[in-house]
Amino acid sequence: MDNVLKIKKAVKNNELTEDDYDYIVGNNKYFISKKSEYFKMAKKDKTIKFIEISSNTKNGGDLIFQPIKVPSERFNEFILQKESVQEETEREVKIFIVCPVLVKGSKCKWKGYMGNESIEFGITDEVFLTQVYAHEIKFANGSFIECTLKTITTFMGNMEK
């Protein structure tokens, strides 16, 4: 969530970096879906030989990236297939813990809030989990974790599953 706020501020201040751009293009579900639809429609039109992609700052200054030409033979690379998986990684995420899983082997998910969004998640850090199960880490009202959040989304066509 902090990454999104940082990028919004960078766009507003006309300070978008190449890393910010890569994050937006690579992780935004809406953008990925719309890009897929766009290339799918372009593929149907046999008169389109290529699509050229370029971007510059809103003041018409320096290019954010060099123009890219995508020939029609490569359109399939940008079209979501029948089932595809998208992984999104967000660093330094703060999650307020609502419901920790304190029993080893439980199939329950952890529950918390990331900003205003309620989420369910699993934890893969074995050292952290061992400390939780041994009651070395205690949770109380207002407890939170700072972590790297990896979201895996499965798409069927252009619809999120």
N, C-alpha and C positions, 0 to 999 in steps of 0.2 A: 504494500500500500504506500509506503514511503517513497518507493521508486516512482510510482504514478504521480504523486504530488510533486516530486522533484522534476519530473519531465514536464508536467503542466506549467510549472513555474519557468522552466527553461524555454518552453515554446512561447509563453507570454512575453518573456524578456528577450526573445530572439537569440537565445544562447544554446540552442539544441546541438549536442555533440554527436559525432558519428556513433558512439556507444549507445547514447540515448535512442537514436534512430533505430539501430539494430535491435534494441530491446523492444521498441514499439512494434516493429515489423515482425519480429520473431515470436512475440508472446501474446499479442492481442488477438483474442478469439474472434472478435467481430471483424477485425481487419483480415485475418486469415480466411474467414468464411466469404467475405465480400470479394477478396482477391480471387478465390477459387471460382466464384460465380462469374466474375468478369472474364477470366481466361476460358471458362467453359463456353460462354457466349461467343467469345472471339474465335474459338476453335471451330464453331459451327459455320462461321462466315469464311468461306474459302478465299475471299478476296483479300483478307488480312494476311500479309506475309510476315509481319513482325510487330511487336509492341515495344515502343521506346519509353523508358521510365527515367525521369530526372526530377530533381527537386532543388530549389534554392531557398534562401531565407525569405521571409515575407517582405523584406525591403528590396528584394531583387538583387541581393548581394551575392556572396560566394555560394557555390554549390555545396549542398550538404554531402552529396556523393556524386561521382562521375556518372553521366548518363549510361544506362544499360539497355542494350537491344536484346530482346528475347524473340528469336525466330519461331515461327508457328510450329516447327517440329518439336520445340521444347515446352509448348503450352501445357502438356500433360503434367509436367513437373510441378505446376502451380495449382492443379486441380485436385481437391480432396477426393480420394477414392471412396469406394463404398464404405469401408471402415478404416479410420485412421486414428492415430493416437497423437495427442499434442502434449508435450511436457513444458511446463512453465516453472521457472525457478525465480523466487524472489528472496533476496538477501536482507538480513537485519529486520525481520518482521517481528512485531510485538503482538503476542496473542495473550489475551486475558483468559485465564483458566476458569471455566465454569464447572466442569466435571472431569477431574483427573481419573485415570484408570490406575487403581492402587493394588490390584491383584494380578499377579503374574499368570499368564495363560488366558486371561479374559478375552473374549472376542469383541468386547465393547470398544467403541471409539472414544477418544478424548473429545471434549466439547469446549468451545471457547468463543471469544469474540475477537475479530480482527477489524479494528475500527468499529463500525456499526453493524458489520456482517457477522452473523452466527455461522460457525463452521464446525464440522466434525473432522478429526484428523487422527493419524497414527504417528507414533514416534519410533524412529529407527536407531536412535543413539542408545546403544546397549549399556554404556557406562551410566548415563542419566537414568535409564529405566531401572538398573540394578540399585541405584541410590534411592529411587522412589519406592521400589518394592521393599527395601530394607528400612524404610521410614526415616532415612537420613535427610530427605528433602520433604518439607511439610508445605501443604497448601492451605491458604487462608483467604478470606475475602480480599480481593484486589491482587491476588497472585498472578504473575504473568511470566511468560518465557520470551526470550528473544532468540530467534532461530532463523534458519534458512528453510523456507517453505517451498516444497516441490508439489505442484498440482499436476495431476495426470487426467486429461480429459479425452474421452473417446467420442469420435464423431461418426455418425452414420450419414454418408453423403455430406450435406452441409448443416445437418442438425446435430446438436450436442446430445449425447446419450446419457 
